[in-house]
């Protein structure tokens, strides 16, 4: 009789853990989807990686650019 109660209690704890993991996964997917939808309607683009402006006056690893730009890794000296 004791083993049945222990099994039943452990099964309840496992189901709570599984539900928590599933909830975290669902929330992460919703958050990523919302970010994707919001960023697709944005007029700016994001460039990642070391890029420089012509003449190497400015450089960065993350650029938010509106429209066309002359950012390039080749501009870095």
Rosetta blueprint (number, residue, H / E / L):
1 X L
2 X H
3 X H
4 X H
5 X H
6 X H
7 X H
8 X H
9 X H
10 X H
11 X H
12 X H
13 X H
14 X H
15 X H
16 X H
17 X H
18 X H
19 X H
20 X H
21 X H
22 X H
23 X H
24 X H
25 X H
26 X H
27 X H
28 X H
29 X H
30 X H
31 X H
32 X H
33 X H
34 X H
35 X H
36 X H
37 X H
38 X H
39 X H
40 X H
41 X L
42 X L
43 X L
44 X E
45 X E
46 X E
47 X E
48 X E
49 X E
50 X E
51 X E
52 X E
53 X L
54 X H
55 X H
56 X H
57 X L
58 X L
59 X E
60 X E
61 X E
62 X E
63 X E
64 X E
65 X E
66 X E
67 X L
68 X L
69 X L
70 X L
71 X L
72 X E
73 X L
74 X L
75 X L
76 X L
77 X L
